[in-house]
Every structure is written in C-alpha cells, then in structure tokens.
Amino acid sequence: MKDTLRQSRSPLYLQIAEILHQNLDRGVWKTGDLLPTITELSAEYSVGKITIRQAVKILEEEGLLESRRGRGTTVLPPPPVRDRLHLGTRLSTLVDHYRGDQPALDLLEDRDAEIPGKPLIGEISDNGYHLLQRTHSHEGDTYCVISIYFDKEVFSSHEVEFRTQLALPVLVDSEDIDVARARQSMTIGKCDYNLAGLLSLQVGDPVVEVRRVICDRDDRVIYLADVTYRSDFVCLEMDLLP
C-alpha cells in the first residue's frame, strides 16, 4: 500500500481521502460508527498524522464525517442518492430520457464553426455548421459542458427551440428533420483546466467524454455533440446480447 501511494502523482492526502471515501461507499464504516483514530489510520497507511487529518477534513467538508474533540470522528448519514443521467445505447432510449427534463442552460459560445476532427459516421454538410456551447445544470449543479454543431439549414429552421431546449428531442420530434442514423462514442478522461471551474471539479478528476453524431437519409451530419460529463452524474446501461 505504501509503495502504491508513493508512486502516484496525486498528493497523499487526496489519495487517503479517496480511500476513506471508498470505505464509506462500501459500508466498511456505517452511519454512527467511529473511524479508527488518527494514529491508527496513520499506521495503517504508513503516512503522517497531518496527512490523515487533511484527508478527514475533506470528508468533513463533504458532510460525510464529523469530528469532535475527545469523541473521535463519526460517520454521518450518507447524502441523498443523486439521480443519474442514463446514457443509453439506443437513440430512442436517450431521447425518452431527455423528454420532460428542463435543465438550466448557460450559453458559452454561439457562432458559426467547423466540426473538429472526423465525425464517427456520415459526411460533412455543405451548409456549414453553427455552434452552441453551453453548460447544463440541475438543482444548481452543473453536470456537463456540451458543444453542439448543427447543420445551418437545420439550425435555422428551429433556432428558437435549439437555443432554449434540449436539442435531441427537438431533432427527433420535428417532422421536417430527417433523422436516419446515429452513433455515439464514450471514453473516460480527466478534467482539464478549462472545464474544471465550469464543472466544479479539480484538474485531473475523472470525466465521461461523449461524441454523439446524427445523420439524415443523405448521410449528412446534421448534429454533432461533444459532451463532457461529471462522472458522478452519469450511468451507462446496455442490453447484453446472448
């Protein structure tokens, strides 16, 4: 354990805080339990007492622990379980999940732009693209930063809706928009400097990065979204074929 901790680039107190957090999640310590003493934890993980105190303080600030002089550190009831965004493997499932959801939308960029890199499927439209970059928030918590590239012709036909609503239901439900196929890729990445402040994360925290592409029947890319989600806000579920 000692060698593993020393090899990581992350500060020791953050590594210990994560270990303690995992123990709480796994039920090693339950609500009302007393944590081992600072001395005991220091010996168990072969780190200094100051490092343990820093780690415990982080969990106190998260509302998971409470320390009282002379009484030790007590495990508090866990916070309410957050509803997670389910990133489905079918477009219809994903759209159904979005219908009726009304997150707060905070616009960051609004301009003509070229699609970055190569789309997963389809061909680039000759119409060009319009970029809306914004954050999505729920109950005051920002859970993703999304950059959406709309085919200009499609964007102009539903500009008001795209600016004020979630884009996927608008695309799929509009009779004048021809959705033929879609694909998305997903990777686990690390939060960078530019997004850390927007997502209330630390640089290097885990994030889920999604590229989602929708094409019309001419195989023209009419929608491409690059999304960075907080990893603690999303869940991936899929059917396993026999």
ROLUM-139915 format. One record per residue (C-alpha): residue number from 1; residue in three letters; x, z, y. Coordinates in steps of 0.02 Angstrom, whole numbers, padded with zeros to 5 digits. Each point is the difference from the previous one (the first is absolute). Last residue first. Example, Ala and Ser with C-alpha at 12.3 -4.5 7.8 and 13.67 -1.06 7.14 Angstrom:
<mardos>
@num:2&residuo:SER&px:00684&pz:00357&py:-00053
@num:1&residuo:ALA&px:-00069&pz:00033&py:-00172
</mardos>
This chain:
<mardos>
@num:242&residuo:PRO&px:-01348&pz:-01292&py:-00683
@num:241&residuo:LEU&px:00003&pz:-00032&py:00188
@num:240&residuo:LEU&px:00036&pz:00150&py:00108
@num:239&residuo:ASP&px:-00118&pz:00021&py:00147
@num:238&residuo:MET&px:00083&pz:00052&py:00161
@num:237&residuo:GLU&px:00007&pz:00148&py:00118
@num:236&residuo:LEU&px:00122&pz:00019&py:00143
@num:235&residuo:CYS&px:-00017&pz:00151&py:00115
@num:234&residuo:VAL&px:00034&pz:00015&py:00185
@num:233&residuo:PHE&px:00011&pz:00132&py:00135
@num:232&residuo:ASP&px:00152&pz:00099&py:-00061
@num:231&residuo:SER&px:00107&pz:-00157&py:-00002
@num:230&residuo:ARG&px:-00026&pz:-00030&py:00186
@num:229&residuo:TYR&px:-00045&pz:-00183&py:00006
@num:228&residuo:THR&px:00099&pz:-00147&py:00068
@num:227&residuo:VAL&px:-00102&pz:-00159&py:00007
@num:226&residuo:ASP&px:00051&pz:-00183&py:00018
@num:225&residuo:ALA&px:-00158&pz:-00102&py:00011
@num:224&residuo:LEU&px:-00023&pz:-00187&py:-00022
@num:223&residuo:TYR&px:-00163&pz:-00089&py:00033
@num:222&residuo:ILE&px:-00050&pz:-00183&py:00005
@num:221&residuo:VAL&px:00138&pz:-00065&py:-00114
@num:220&residuo:ARG&px:-00054&pz:-00177&py:-00044
@num:219&residuo:ASP&px:-00032&pz:-00036&py:-00182
@num:218&residuo:ASP&px:-00130&pz:-00131&py:00050
@num:217&residuo:ARG&px:-00130&pz:00114&py:-00077
@num:216&residuo:ASP&px:00049&pz:00141&py:00119
@num:215&residuo:CYS&px:00146&pz:00120&py:-00023
@num:214&residuo:ILE&px:00018&pz:00190&py:00013
@num:213&residuo:VAL&px:00168&pz:00091&py:00001
@num:212&residuo:ARG&px:00038&pz:00186&py:-00013
@num:211&residuo:ARG&px:00176&pz:00072&py:00020
@num:210&residuo:VAL&px:00006&pz:00186&py:-00037
@num:209&residuo:GLU&px:00133&pz:00132&py:00034
@num:208&residuo:VAL&px:-00032&pz:00175&py:-00064
@num:207&residuo:VAL&px:00101&pz:00134&py:00089
@num:206&residuo:PRO&px:00126&pz:00131&py:-00054
@num:205&residuo:ASP&px:00087&pz:00103&py:00136
@num:204&residuo:GLY&px:00166&pz:-00075&py:00056
@num:203&residuo:VAL&px:-00025&pz:00030&py:00186
@num:202&residuo:GLN&px:-00119&pz:00147&py:00014
@num:201&residuo:LEU&px:-00186&pz:-00029&py:00007
@num:200&residuo:SER&px:-00136&pz:00017&py:00132
@num:199&residuo:LEU&px:-00058&pz:-00179&py:-00037
@num:198&residuo:LEU&px:00029&pz:-00071&py:00174
@num:197&residuo:GLY&px:00158&pz:00103&py:00027
@num:196&residuo:ALA&px:00079&pz:-00054&py:-00163
@num:195&residuo:LEU&px:-00047&pz:-00183&py:00020
@num:194&residuo:ASN&px:00145&pz:-00060&py:00109
@num:193&residuo:TYR&px:00130&pz:00111&py:-00084
@num:192&residuo:ASP&px:-00036&pz:-00062&py:-00175
@num:191&residuo:CYS&px:-00109&pz:00077&py:-00135
@num:190&residuo:LYS&px:00069&pz:-00031&py:-00173
@num:189&residuo:GLY&px:-00071&pz:-00120&py:-00128
@num:188&residuo:ILE&px:-00116&pz:-00007&py:-00149
@num:187&residuo:THR&px:-00055&pz:-00179&py:-00030
@num:186&residuo:MET&px:-00166&pz:-00090&py:-00008
@num:185&residuo:SER&px:-00046&pz:-00182&py:-00012
@num:184&residuo:GLN&px:-00169&pz:-00074&py:00041
@num:183&residuo:ARG&px:-00092&pz:-00156&py:-00050
@num:182&residuo:ALA&px:-00155&pz:-00092&py:00057
@num:181&residuo:ARG&px:-00103&pz:-00151&py:-00048
@num:180&residuo:ALA&px:-00138&pz:-00112&py:00065
@num:179&residuo:VAL&px:-00067&pz:00078&py:00160
@num:178&residuo:ASP&px:-00095&pz:-00128&py:00104
@num:177&residuo:ILE&px:-00048&pz:00075&py:00167
@num:176&residuo:ASP&px:-00166&pz:-00065&py:00071
@num:175&residuo:GLU&px:-00105&pz:00118&py:-00105
@num:174&residuo:SER&px:00087&pz:00155&py:00067
@num:173&residuo:ASP&px:-00004&pz:00142&py:-00128
@num:172&residuo:VAL&px:00174&pz:-00026&py:-00072
@num:171&residuo:LEU&px:00094&pz:-00016&py:00163
@num:170&residuo:VAL&px:-00097&pz:00134&py:00094
@num:169&residuo:PRO&px:00015&pz:00120&py:-00148
@num:168&residuo:LEU&px:00190&pz:-00028&py:-00001
@num:167&residuo:ALA&px:00031&pz:00019&py:00187
@num:166&residuo:LEU&px:-00047&pz:00180&py:00034
@num:165&residuo:GLN&px:-00098&pz:-00001&py:00161
@num:164&residuo:THR&px:00026&pz:-00008&py:00189
@num:163&residuo:ARG&px:00124&pz:-00140&py:00030
@num:162&residuo:PHE&px:-00048&pz:-00101&py:-00152
@num:161&residuo:GLU&px:-00184&pz:00014&py:00045
@num:160&residuo:VAL&px:00026&pz:-00060&py:00179
@num:159&residuo:GLU&px:00111&pz:-00145&py:-00053
@num:158&residuo:HIS&px:-00116&pz:-00070&py:-00133
@num:157&residuo:SER&px:00010&pz:-00189&py:00027
@num:156&residuo:SER&px:00163&pz:00012&py:00098
@num:155&residuo:PHE&px:00088&pz:00089&py:-00144
@num:154&residuo:VAL&px:-00050&pz:-00130&py:-00129
@num:153&residuo:GLU&px:00067&pz:-00141&py:00108
@num:152&residuo:LYS&px:00157&pz:00098&py:00041
@num:151&residuo:ASP&px:00040&pz:00038&py:-00183
@num:150&residuo:PHE&px:00016&pz:00188&py:00006
@num:149&residuo:TYR&px:00163&pz:00098&py:-00018
@num:148&residuo:ILE&px:-00034&pz:00186&py:-00023
@num:147&residuo:SER&px:00136&pz:00131&py:00030
@num:146&residuo:ILE&px:-00054&pz:00169&py:-00066
@num:145&residuo:VAL&px:00064&pz:00176&py:00031
@num:144&residuo:CYS&px:-00078&pz:00126&py:-00117
@num:143&residuo:TYR&px:-00065&pz:00177&py:-00024
@num:142&residuo:THR&px:-00015&pz:00067&py:00177
@num:141&residuo:ASP&px:-00083&pz:00171&py:-00012
@num:140&residuo:GLY&px:-00129&pz:00046&py:00132
@num:139&residuo:GLU&px:-00148&pz:00004&py:-00118
@num:138&residuo:HIS&px:00049&pz:-00172&py:-00064
@num:137&residuo:SER&px:00125&pz:-00112&py:00086
@num:136&residuo:HIS&px:00044&pz:-00184&py:-00012
@num:135&residuo:THR&px:00146&pz:-00064&py:00103
@num:134&residuo:ARG&px:00008&pz:-00172&py:00077
@num:133&residuo:GLN&px:00084&pz:-00169&py:-00001
@num:132&residuo:LEU&px:-00112&pz:-00149&py:00037
@num:131&residuo:LEU&px:00093&pz:-00164&py:-00017
@num:130&residuo:HIS&px:-00075&pz:-00172&py:00030
@num:129&residuo:TYR&px:00055&pz:-00144&py:-00110
@num:128&residuo:GLY&px:00035&pz:-00187&py:00008
@num:127&residuo:ASN&px:-00129&pz:-00136&py:-00027
@num:126&residuo:ASP&px:00114&pz:-00097&py:-00117
@num:125&residuo:SER&px:-00031&pz:00135&py:-00130
@num:124&residuo:ILE&px:00143&pz:00060&py:-00110
@num:123&residuo:GLU&px:-00029&pz:-00041&py:-00183
@num:122&residuo:GLY&px:-00065&pz:00109&py:-00139
@num:121&residuo:ILE&px:00065&pz:00150&py:-00097
@num:120&residuo:LEU&px:00118&pz:00146&py:00024
@num:119&residuo:PRO&px:00036&pz:-00051&py:00179
@num:118&residuo:LYS&px:00181&pz:-00041&py:00046
@num:117&residuo:GLY&px:00088&pz:00095&py:00138
@num:116&residuo:PRO&px:-00080&pz:00059&py:00160
@num:115&residuo:ILE&px:-00161&pz:-00091&py:00048
@num:114&residuo:GLU&px:00020&pz:-00073&py:00173
@num:113&residuo:ALA&px:-00077&pz:00082&py:00152
@num:112&residuo:ASP&px:-00134&pz:-00014&py:00133
@num:111&residuo:ARG&px:-00033&pz:00167&py:00082
@num:110&residuo:ASP&px:-00082&pz:00172&py:-00010
@num:109&residuo:GLU&px:00119&pz:00143&py:-00040
@num:108&residuo:LEU&px:-00023&pz:00189&py:-00015
@num:107&residuo:LEU&px:-00189&pz:00021&py:-00012
@num:106&residuo:ASP&px:-00066&pz:00170&py:-00053
@num:105&residuo:LEU&px:-00143&pz:-00010&py:-00124
@num:104&residuo:ALA&px:-00094&pz:00160&py:-00045
@num:103&residuo:PRO&px:-00064&pz:-00015&py:-00177
@num:102&residuo:GLN&px:-00178&pz:-00058&py:-00034
@num:101&residuo:ASP&px:-00029&pz:-00015&py:-00186
@num:100&residuo:GLY&px:-00170&pz:-00074&py:-00042
@num:99&residuo:ARG&px:00075&pz:-00140&py:-00101
@num:98&residuo:TYR&px:00184&pz:00034&py:-00035
@num:97&residuo:HIS&px:-00024&pz:00053&py:-00180
@num:96&residuo:ASP&px:-00110&pz:-00150&py:-00034
@num:95&residuo:VAL&px:00136&pz:-00112&py:00072
@num:94&residuo:LEU&px:00131&pz:00071&py:-00118
@num:93&residuo:THR&px:-00111&pz:-00017&py:-00151
@num:92&residuo:SER&px:-00046&pz:-00179&py:00046
@num:91&residuo:LEU&px:00183&pz:-00046&py:00026
@num:90&residuo:ARG&px:00047&pz:00062&py:-00173
@num:89&residuo:THR&px:00152&pz:00108&py:-00039
@num:88&residuo:GLY&px:-00063&pz:00145&py:00103
@num:87&residuo:LEU&px:00097&pz:00099&py:00128
@num:86&residuo:HIS&px:-00101&pz:00160&py:-00001
@num:85&residuo:LEU&px:00013&pz:00092&py:00165
@num:84&residuo:ARG&px:00015&pz:00184&py:-00036
@num:83&residuo:ASP&px:-00123&pz:00137&py:00044
@num:82&residuo:ARG&px:00105&pz:00152&py:00044
@num:81&residuo:VAL&px:-00013&pz:00154&py:-00110
@num:80&residuo:PRO&px:-00041&pz:00152&py:00105
@num:79&residuo:PRO&px:00153&pz:00107&py:00038
@num:78&residuo:PRO&px:00071&pz:00107&py:-00141
@num:77&residuo:PRO&px:-00039&pz:00187&py:00003
@num:76&residuo:LEU&px:00152&pz:00099&py:00060
@num:75&residuo:VAL&px:00150&pz:00048&py:-00107
@num:74&residuo:THR&px:00074&pz:00164&py:00058
@num:73&residuo:THR&px:00177&pz:00033&py:00062
@num:72&residuo:GLY&px:00064&pz:00180&py:-00005
@num:71&residuo:ARG&px:-00087&pz:00161&py:00047
@num:70&residuo:GLY&px:00133&pz:00093&py:00101
@num:69&residuo:ARG&px:-00006&pz:-00124&py:00142
@num:68&residuo:ARG&px:-00141&pz:-00122&py:-00026
@num:67&residuo:SER&px:00019&pz:-00181&py:-00052
@num:66&residuo:GLU&px:-00147&pz:-00118&py:-00020
@num:65&residuo:LEU&px:00009&pz:-00160&py:-00100
@num:64&residuo:LEU&px:-00094&pz:-00166&py:-00010
@num:63&residuo:GLY&px:-00053&pz:-00018&py:00183
@num:62&residuo:GLU&px:00116&pz:-00146&py:00034
@num:61&residuo:GLU&px:00099&pz:00108&py:00122
@num:60&residuo:GLU&px:00024&pz:00126&py:-00140
@num:59&residuo:LEU&px:00062&pz:-00139&py:-00113
@num:58&residuo:ILE&px:00134&pz:-00045&py:00128
@num:57&residuo:LYS&px:00045&pz:00183&py:00023
@num:56&residuo:VAL&px:00031&pz:00017&py:-00187
@num:55&residuo:ALA&px:00129&pz:-00140&py:00008
@num:54&residuo:GLN&px:00091&pz:00077&py:00148
@num:53&residuo:ARG&px:00000&pz:00171&py:-00085
@num:52&residuo:ILE&px:00072&pz:-00077&py:-00159
@num:51&residuo:THR&px:00140&pz:-00087&py:00098
@num:50&residuo:ILE&px:00040&pz:00163&py:00092
@num:49&residuo:LYS&px:00012&pz:00088&py:-00169
@num:48&residuo:GLY&px:00138&pz:-00119&py:-00054
@num:47&residuo:VAL&px:-00017&pz:-00121&py:-00144
@num:46&residuo:SER&px:00026&pz:00016&py:-00187
@num:45&residuo:TYR&px:-00180&pz:-00049&py:-00043
@num:44&residuo:GLU&px:-00042&pz:00152&py:-00105
@num:43&residuo:ALA&px:00116&pz:00117&py:00096
@num:42&residuo:SER&px:-00078&pz:-00041&py:00169
@num:41&residuo:LEU&px:-00173&pz:00010&py:-00076
@num:40&residuo:GLU&px:00036&pz:00175&py:-00064
@num:39&residuo:THR&px:00075&pz:00059&py:00165
@num:38&residuo:ILE&px:-00144&pz:-00073&py:00100
@num:37&residuo:THR&px:-00119&pz:00094&py:-00114
@num:36&residuo:PRO&px:-00103&pz:-00087&py:-00132
@num:35&residuo:LEU&px:-00165&pz:-00060&py:00071
@num:34&residuo:LEU&px:-00147&pz:00120&py:-00002
@num:33&residuo:ASP&px:-00159&pz:-00067&py:-00077
@num:32&residuo:GLY&px:-00163&pz:00002&py:00098
@num:31&residuo:THR&px:-00040&pz:-00183&py:-00032
@num:30&residuo:LYS&px:00101&pz:-00063&py:-00147
@num:29&residuo:TRP&px:00186&pz:-00021&py:-00030
@num:28&residuo:VAL&px:00056&pz:-00120&py:-00136
@num:27&residuo:GLY&px:-00163&pz:-00090&py:00035
@num:26&residuo:ARG&px:00073&pz:-00175&py:00000
@num:25&residuo:ASP&px:-00033&pz:-00028&py:00185
@num:24&residuo:LEU&px:00078&pz:00167&py:00044
@num:23&residuo:ASN&px:00155&pz:-00038&py:-00101
@num:22&residuo:GLN&px:00011&pz:-00172&py:00081
@num:21&residuo:HIS&px:-00004&pz:00080&py:00173
@num:20&residuo:LEU&px:00139&pz:00120&py:-00050
@num:19&residuo:ILE&px:00106&pz:-00147&py:-00057
@num:18&residuo:GLU&px:-00040&pz:-00095&py:00161
@num:17&residuo:ALA&px:00050&pz:00149&py:00106
@num:16&residuo:ILE&px:00162&pz:00014&py:-00100
@num:15&residuo:GLN&px:00041&pz:-00182&py:00037
@num:14&residuo:LEU&px:-00042&pz:00024&py:00184
@num:13&residuo:TYR&px:00112&pz:00154&py:00008
@num:12&residuo:LEU&px:00143&pz:-00095&py:-00081
@num:11&residuo:PRO&px:00000&pz:-00140&py:00128
@num:10&residuo:SER&px:-00035&pz:-00172&py:-00077
@num:9&residuo:ARG&px:00154&pz:-00102&py:-00049
@num:8&residuo:SER&px:-00018&pz:00055&py:-00181
@num:7&residuo:GLN&px:00155&pz:00038&py:-00104
@num:6&residuo:ARG&px:-00001&pz:00185&py:00041
@num:5&residuo:LEU&px:-00175&pz:00024&py:-00068
@num:4&residuo:THR&px:00040&pz:-00083&py:-00166
@num:3&residuo:ASP&px:00161&pz:00099&py:-00017
@num:2&residuo:LYS&px:-00092&pz:00165&py:00024
@num:1&residuo:MET&px:-00139&pz:-00047&py:-00122
</mardos>
